[in-house]
Amino acid sequence: MGMKFSHEMKPLLADDFCFYRGTSFFYASNHVIIKYSLCNELKGAYERKRKRRFFMIQSLAFILLLGLIMAEISKRLKLPRIVGMLFTGIVLGPFVLNLLDPKILSISAELRQIALLIILIKAGLSLDLKDLKKASRPALLLSFLPASFEILGYALLAPILLKISTIDALLMGAVLSAVSPAVVVPRMSMLMDEGYGTDKAIPQMIMAGASMDDIFVIVLFTSFLGMAMGQGVDLSQFANIPISIVLGIAIGAVFGLVASFVFEKSFSKKHLIRNSMKVIIIMALSFLLVAIEGLLKEKLAISSLIAVVTMAMTIRIKSVESVSARLSAKFAKLWIAAEVMLFVLVGAEVDIRYTLDAGLMAIVMIFLALAFRTVGVLIALAGTGLNKKEKLFTVFSYLPKATVQAAIGSVPLAMGLESGKIILSVAALAILITAPLGATMMDLTYKKFLNK
């Protein structure tokens, strides 16, 4: 007696894995197997997603807890806190223990930028426009002369010491010549708060120069990278340097005026905006400024970092002093966590394998290039009225390298350049040497070299 095939969907069992009445044994068996396999696959996918989610949370916990612990250990050893944070990032990163979620590393650049925005806003809220005007000429010179001299040092010496071409040496110099705002700006902000060097606007001068330095270096890097890849140089990019600075100041001022107007209007209408809410609004506006720079990158050059500082300065000018002081204090508290995130993630970008391959000549090259850089700093400071100690402190302030090198150090290697490996090696080594060195020298000398 043959079995009739029926399409009736009448389950014999209460669960999903059931036979259907009137269905052939072969069909029913395959149906169960397929459903069972699909269910297992879905369960496995869900489990993997759940584990990845917890892995990301675990990574954030490692970054913050271990970063703070190592920073405190470094402080007790009379070393800058960033030494411990960089070390934490190197150990946790993908090139040593690999304990950080790849998703965290994939947004590392964005997280580092957010941290940098926090300290730039904090600094802008502390800047006095009158003091900045006093330091305008040397700040402008500091934005390009030290980097230019350091690049010259690499162009002259790297072909001899590291056996690379002149074009590759120029590219290496562009990667290595940017000062790190993430190391410099927090210390200058602290000096302004404590009153060291403010009689001659030294912290304001250094901070302004360091903020503009990166613009100049990135343009040179793009030009030299094009030359190394045989694409030639676009001279119009150099015109973008002053344009990006001017537009950054203008747009930042507009954003600052709008924010100040909203705050004042709300106050006059007795709709008080709490300082915590103002912090959120200012952060959101700074994100918008960064987004504007990215959206208009191909059409118009705008420096979002300068725009953010200008916005914060404008808010300070238009606000009551006590209000701007409270806002500055709130951003200082945010910086505690942001600093850990920033430098641990910078450390995670350092490929220790390439650092070990760099060799003694790379170390020699870094210090010789810093000597060239020192000459550029001293020329920029000529005629400023600063004494020898104050000039030496400025030299120390222009030593640290970290954020820019972590961001662009691997680009030549990723573009397939033969010199990419040695450039990345020297960049990683420069971070490990100059960031702690510059931070240590600033921390040890500011009370002795600057007036209060």
C-alpha positions as CSV (number, residue, x, y, z in Angstrom):
1,M,0.0,0.0,0.0
2,G,1.7,3.2,-1.2
3,M,2.1,6.4,0.8
4,K,0.3,9.4,-0.5
5,F,2.3,12.7,-0.8
6,S,0.5,15.5,0.9
7,H,1.3,19.2,1.2
8,E,-0.7,19.5,4.4
9,M,1.4,21.2,7.1
10,K,0.1,19.3,10.1
11,P,2.9,18.8,12.6
12,L,3.1,15.6,14.6
13,L,5.3,17.2,17.2
14,A,5.0,20.5,19.1
15,D,8.4,21.8,18.1
16,D,9.9,23.1,14.8
17,F,11.7,19.9,14.0
18,C,8.8,17.7,13.1
19,F,7.6,15.3,10.4
20,Y,4.6,16.3,8.4
21,R,1.6,14.0,8.0
22,G,1.6,12.3,4.6
23,T,5.2,13.2,3.8
24,S,7.6,10.7,2.6
25,F,10.3,9.5,5.0
26,F,13.1,10.8,2.7
27,Y,11.6,14.2,2.4
28,A,10.8,14.5,6.1
29,S,14.3,13.4,7.2
30,N,16.0,15.9,4.9
31,H,13.7,18.6,6.1
32,V,14.6,17.9,9.7
33,I,18.4,17.8,8.9
34,I,18.2,21.1,7.1
35,K,16.3,22.8,9.8
36,Y,18.6,21.4,12.5
37,S,21.7,22.5,10.6
38,L,20.2,26.0,10.0
39,C,19.3,26.3,13.7
40,N,22.8,25.3,14.8
41,E,24.3,27.9,12.3
42,L,22.0,30.6,13.7
43,K,22.9,29.6,17.3
44,G,26.6,29.7,16.4
45,A,26.3,33.1,14.8
46,Y,24.4,34.5,17.8
47,E,27.0,33.0,20.1
48,R,29.9,34.5,18.1
49,K,28.2,37.9,18.0
50,R,27.6,37.8,21.8
51,K,31.2,36.9,22.4
52,R,32.4,39.7,20.1
53,R,30.2,42.2,22.0
54,F,31.7,41.1,25.3
55,F,35.2,41.1,23.8
56,M,34.8,44.8,22.9
57,I,33.6,45.6,26.4
58,Q,36.5,43.6,27.8
59,S,38.9,45.5,25.5
60,L,37.6,48.9,26.8
61,A,38.0,47.7,30.4
62,F,41.6,46.6,29.7
63,I,42.4,49.9,28.0
64,L,41.1,52.1,30.8
65,L,42.0,50.0,33.9
66,L,45.5,48.9,32.8
67,G,46.2,52.2,31.2
68,L,45.4,54.0,34.5
69,I,47.4,51.5,36.5
70,M,50.5,51.8,34.3
71,A,50.2,55.6,34.2
72,E,50.2,55.7,38.0
73,I,53.2,53.3,38.1
74,S,55.1,55.6,35.7
75,K,54.3,58.6,37.8
76,R,55.7,56.9,40.9
77,L,58.8,56.1,38.9
78,K,59.1,59.9,38.1
79,L,58.3,59.2,34.5
80,P,55.5,60.9,32.4
81,R,52.2,59.1,32.6
82,I,52.1,58.6,28.9
83,V,55.0,56.2,29.2
84,G,52.8,53.7,31.1
85,M,49.9,54.3,28.7
86,L,52.1,53.7,25.6
87,F,53.5,50.6,27.1
88,T,50.0,49.3,27.9
89,G,48.9,49.8,24.3
90,I,52.0,48.0,22.9
91,V,51.5,45.0,25.2
92,L,47.7,44.8,24.7
93,G,47.9,45.5,20.9
94,P,47.9,43.1,18.0
95,F,51.6,42.8,17.8
96,V,52.2,41.4,21.3
97,L,49.3,39.8,23.3
98,N,46.5,40.7,20.9
99,L,44.0,41.3,23.6
100,L,42.1,44.2,21.9
101,D,39.0,43.6,19.8
102,P,39.7,44.3,16.1
103,K,36.6,46.5,16.1
104,I,38.1,48.8,18.7
105,L,41.3,49.0,16.6
106,S,39.3,49.6,13.4
107,I,37.9,52.8,15.0
108,S,41.1,53.7,16.8
109,A,41.7,56.8,14.6
110,E,38.2,58.2,15.4
111,L,38.6,57.5,19.1
112,R,42.0,59.2,19.2
113,Q,40.6,62.2,17.3
114,I,37.7,62.5,19.9
115,A,40.3,62.5,22.7
116,L,42.3,65.2,20.9
117,L,39.2,67.3,20.4
118,I,38.5,67.3,24.1
119,I,41.9,68.7,25.1
120,L,41.8,71.2,22.3
121,I,38.5,72.5,23.5
122,K,39.8,72.6,27.0
123,A,42.8,74.6,25.8
124,G,40.7,77.0,23.8
125,L,38.6,77.8,26.8
126,S,41.8,78.8,28.6
127,L,43.3,80.9,25.9
128,D,43.4,84.6,26.2
129,L,43.3,86.3,22.8
130,K,45.5,89.2,23.9
131,D,48.3,86.7,24.9
132,L,47.9,84.9,21.6
133,K,48.3,88.1,19.7
134,K,51.6,88.7,21.5
135,A,52.9,85.3,20.3
136,S,51.5,85.4,16.7
137,R,54.7,85.9,14.8
138,P,56.8,83.2,16.5
139,A,53.8,80.8,16.6
140,L,53.5,81.2,12.8
141,L,57.2,80.5,12.4
142,L,57.1,77.5,14.7
143,S,54.3,76.0,12.6
144,F,56.7,75.3,9.7
145,L,60.4,76.1,10.4
146,P,61.1,73.2,12.9
147,A,59.4,70.7,10.6
148,S,61.2,72.1,7.5
149,F,64.6,71.8,9.2
150,E,63.9,68.3,10.4
151,I,62.9,67.2,6.9
152,L,66.1,68.7,5.6
153,G,68.0,66.6,8.1
154,Y,66.4,63.4,6.9
155,A,67.0,64.4,3.2
156,L,70.7,65.0,3.8
157,L,71.5,62.1,6.2
158,A,69.0,59.3,5.7
159,P,70.4,58.3,2.3
160,I,73.8,57.9,4.0
161,L,72.7,56.2,7.2
162,L,69.7,54.2,6.1
163,K,70.6,53.6,2.5
164,I,67.4,54.9,1.0
165,S,66.8,57.3,-1.9
166,T,66.4,61.1,-1.5
167,I,62.7,61.0,-2.3
168,D,62.2,58.2,0.3
169,A,64.2,60.3,2.8
170,L,62.0,63.3,2.2
171,L,58.9,61.1,2.7
172,M,60.4,59.7,5.9
173,G,61.1,63.3,7.1
174,A,57.5,64.3,6.4
175,V,56.2,61.4,8.5
176,L,58.6,62.1,11.4
177,S,58.6,65.9,11.4
178,A,55.1,66.6,12.9
179,V,55.0,67.5,16.6
180,S,52.3,65.7,18.7
181,P,49.5,68.0,19.8
182,A,48.3,65.2,22.1
183,V,51.5,65.4,24.1
184,V,52.1,69.2,23.9
185,V,48.6,70.8,24.2
186,P,47.7,69.2,27.6
187,R,50.9,70.5,29.1
188,M,50.6,74.0,27.7
189,S,47.0,74.1,29.0
190,M,48.3,73.1,32.4
191,L,51.0,75.8,32.3
192,M,48.3,78.4,31.4
193,D,46.2,77.3,34.3
194,E,49.1,77.5,36.7
195,G,50.5,80.7,35.3
196,Y,54.0,79.5,34.1
197,G,55.4,81.4,31.1
198,T,52.2,83.4,30.6
199,D,54.0,86.7,31.1
200,K,55.6,86.1,27.7
201,A,52.8,84.0,26.3
202,I,55.1,81.0,25.9
203,P,52.4,78.3,26.4
204,Q,50.1,80.1,24.0
205,M,52.8,80.4,21.4
206,I,53.8,76.7,21.6
207,M,50.2,75.5,21.5
208,A,49.3,77.6,18.5
209,G,52.4,76.5,16.6
210,A,51.9,72.8,17.4
211,S,48.3,73.0,16.2
212,M,49.3,74.5,12.8
213,D,52.4,72.3,12.4
214,D,50.4,69.3,11.4
215,I,48.7,71.0,8.5
216,F,52.0,71.9,6.9
217,V,53.5,68.4,7.5
218,I,50.4,66.6,6.0
219,V,50.6,68.6,2.8
220,L,54.3,67.8,2.5
221,F,53.7,64.1,3.2
222,T,51.0,64.0,0.5
223,S,53.3,65.7,-2.0
224,F,56.3,63.5,-1.3
225,L,54.2,60.3,-1.4
226,G,53.0,61.3,-4.8
227,M,56.6,61.9,-5.9
228,A,57.7,58.5,-4.5
229,M,54.9,56.8,-6.5
230,G,55.8,58.7,-9.7
231,Q,52.7,60.9,-9.7
232,G,54.5,64.3,-9.4
233,V,53.7,67.2,-7.1
234,D,50.5,69.3,-7.1
235,L,51.7,72.8,-6.1
236,S,48.2,74.0,-5.5
237,Q,48.2,71.9,-2.3
238,F,50.7,74.3,-0.8
239,A,48.2,77.2,-1.3
240,N,45.8,75.1,0.8
241,I,48.0,75.7,3.9
242,P,47.1,79.3,4.6
243,I,43.5,78.8,3.2
244,S,42.9,75.9,5.7
245,I,44.1,78.1,8.6
246,V,42.0,81.1,7.7
247,L,38.9,79.1,6.9
248,G,39.4,77.1,10.1
249,I,39.5,80.4,12.2
250,A,36.5,81.8,10.4
251,I,34.2,78.8,10.6
252,G,35.3,78.1,14.2
253,A,34.4,81.7,15.1
254,V,31.0,81.4,13.5
255,F,30.3,78.2,15.4
256,G,31.5,79.8,18.7
257,L,29.2,82.8,18.1
258,V,26.2,80.7,17.4
259,A,26.8,78.5,20.5
260,S,27.3,81.6,22.7
261,F,24.1,83.2,21.3
262,V,22.1,80.1,22.1
263,F,23.5,79.9,25.6
264,E,22.9,83.6,26.3
265,K,19.4,83.6,24.7
266,S,18.4,80.6,26.8
267,F,19.7,82.3,29.9
268,S,17.7,85.5,29.1
269,K,14.6,83.5,28.7
270,K,15.2,81.7,32.0
271,H,15.6,78.4,30.2
272,L,18.9,77.5,31.9
273,I,21.3,75.2,30.0
274,R,23.3,73.3,32.5
275,N,27.1,73.3,32.1
276,S,27.0,69.5,31.5
277,M,24.6,70.1,28.6
278,K,26.8,72.8,27.2
279,V,29.7,70.3,27.2
280,I,27.6,67.9,25.1
281,I,26.6,70.7,22.7
282,I,30.2,71.9,22.3
283,M,31.4,68.4,21.7
284,A,28.7,67.8,19.1
285,L,29.7,71.1,17.3
286,S,33.4,70.0,17.3
287,F,32.3,66.6,15.7
288,L,30.4,68.6,13.1
289,L,33.5,70.7,12.3
290,V,35.6,67.6,11.8
291,A,32.8,66.2,9.5
292,I,32.8,69.4,7.5
293,E,36.5,69.1,6.9
294,G,36.1,65.6,5.7
295,L,33.1,66.3,3.5
296,L,34.8,69.3,1.8
297,K,38.3,67.8,1.7
298,E,38.3,67.4,-2.1
299,K,36.9,70.9,-2.8
300,L,38.1,73.2,0.1
301,A,40.8,73.0,2.7
302,I,39.7,73.6,6.3
303,S,41.6,72.8,9.4
304,S,39.1,71.4,11.9
305,L,41.6,71.4,14.7
306,I,42.1,75.2,14.4
307,A,38.4,75.6,14.0
308,V,37.7,73.7,17.3
309,V,40.2,75.8,19.2
310,T,38.8,79.0,17.7
311,M,35.2,78.0,18.6
312,A,36.3,77.4,22.2
313,M,38.1,80.7,22.3
314,T,35.1,82.5,21.0
315,I,32.8,80.9,23.6
316,R,35.3,82.0,26.3
317,I,35.3,85.6,25.0
318,K,31.5,85.8,24.8
319,S,31.0,84.1,28.2
320,V,31.3,85.2,31.8
321,E,34.7,84.2,33.1
322,S,33.3,82.0,35.8
323,V,31.2,80.1,33.2
324,S,34.2,79.4,30.8
325,A,36.3,78.4,33.9
326,R,33.6,75.8,34.9
327,L,33.4,74.5,31.3
328,S,37.2,74.2,31.1
329,A,37.1,72.3,34.4
330,K,34.5,69.8,33.0
331,F,36.6,69.2,29.9
332,A,39.6,68.6,32.1
333,K,37.7,65.8,33.8
334,L,36.8,64.3,30.5
335,W,40.4,64.4,29.5
336,I,41.3,62.0,32.3
337,A,39.6,59.1,30.5
338,A,40.3,60.5,27.0
339,E,44.1,60.7,27.6
340,V,44.2,57.0,28.6
341,M,42.2,56.0,25.5
342,L,44.4,58.2,23.2
343,F,47.8,57.0,24.3
344,V,46.9,53.3,24.8
345,L,45.5,53.3,21.3
346,V,48.6,55.1,20.0
347,G,50.7,52.4,21.7
348,A,48.6,49.7,20.1
349,E,49.4,51.1,16.6
350,V,53.2,50.6,17.3
351,D,54.4,47.5,15.5
352,I,57.1,46.3,17.9
353,R,58.5,43.9,15.2
354,Y,59.5,46.8,12.9
355,T,60.8,48.7,15.9
356,L,63.2,45.9,16.7
357,D,64.3,45.7,13.1
358,A,65.1,49.4,12.9
359,G,68.7,49.1,14.3
360,L,71.2,51.5,15.8
361,M,71.4,53.7,12.7
362,A,67.7,54.5,12.9
363,I,68.2,55.8,16.5
364,V,71.2,57.9,15.4
365,M,69.1,59.3,12.5
366,I,66.3,60.3,14.8
367,F,68.6,62.2,17.2
368,L,70.5,63.9,14.3
369,A,67.2,65.0,12.8
370,L,66.1,66.4,16.2
371,A,69.3,68.5,16.2
372,F,68.2,70.0,12.8
373,R,64.8,70.6,14.3
374,T,66.3,72.4,17.3
375,V,68.0,74.8,14.8
376,G,64.6,75.5,13.3
377,V,63.0,76.2,16.7
378,L,65.8,78.6,17.7
379,I,65.5,80.5,14.4
380,A,61.8,80.8,14.8
381,L,62.4,82.3,18.3
382,A,65.0,84.9,17.2
383,G,64.0,88.4,18.2
384,T,61.3,87.3,20.6
385,G,63.0,88.4,23.8
386,L,62.9,85.0,25.3
387,N,66.0,84.1,27.4
388,K,68.1,80.9,27.0
389,K,66.1,78.8,29.4
390,E,62.7,79.8,27.8
391,K,64.1,79.0,24.4
392,L,65.4,75.6,25.6
393,F,62.0,74.8,27.1
394,T,60.4,75.5,23.7
395,V,62.9,73.2,22.1
396,F,61.9,70.4,24.5
397,S,58.2,71.1,23.7
398,Y,58.8,70.5,20.1
399,L,60.4,67.0,20.5
400,P,57.4,64.7,21.1
401,K,56.0,62.7,18.2
402,A,53.0,60.3,18.5
403,T,49.6,60.9,17.0
404,V,50.6,61.9,13.4
405,Q,53.3,59.2,13.2
406,A,50.8,56.5,14.4
407,A,48.3,57.7,11.8
408,I,50.5,58.0,8.6
409,G,53.6,55.9,9.5
410,S,52.2,52.8,7.8
411,V,50.8,54.5,4.7
412,P,54.0,54.1,2.5
413,L,54.1,50.4,3.3
414,A,50.4,50.0,2.6
415,M,51.0,51.8,-0.8
416,G,53.6,49.2,-1.7
417,L,56.7,51.4,-1.5
418,E,59.9,49.5,-1.1
419,S,61.0,52.0,1.6
420,G,57.7,51.5,3.5
421,K,59.1,49.0,6.0
422,I,62.0,51.2,7.1
423,I,59.8,54.3,7.3
424,L,57.3,52.5,9.5
425,S,60.2,51.2,11.7
426,V,61.7,54.6,12.2
427,A,58.3,56.1,12.9
428,A,57.5,53.5,15.6
429,L,60.9,54.0,17.1
430,A,60.5,57.8,17.1
431,I,57.2,57.5,19.0
432,L,58.9,55.4,21.7
433,I,61.9,57.7,22.0
434,T,60.6,61.2,21.5
435,A,57.1,61.1,23.2
436,P,58.6,60.1,26.6
437,L,61.7,62.2,26.1
438,G,59.8,65.4,25.3
439,A,57.2,64.9,28.0
440,T,59.9,64.2,30.6
441,M,61.9,67.2,29.7
442,M,58.9,69.5,29.8
443,D,57.7,68.1,33.1
444,L,61.2,68.4,34.7
445,T,62.0,71.9,33.5
446,Y,58.9,74.1,33.3
447,K,59.1,75.2,37.0
448,K,62.8,76.0,36.6
449,F,62.9,77.6,33.2
450,L,59.6,79.6,33.1
451,N,58.5,82.5,35.2
452,K,55.3,82.4,37.2
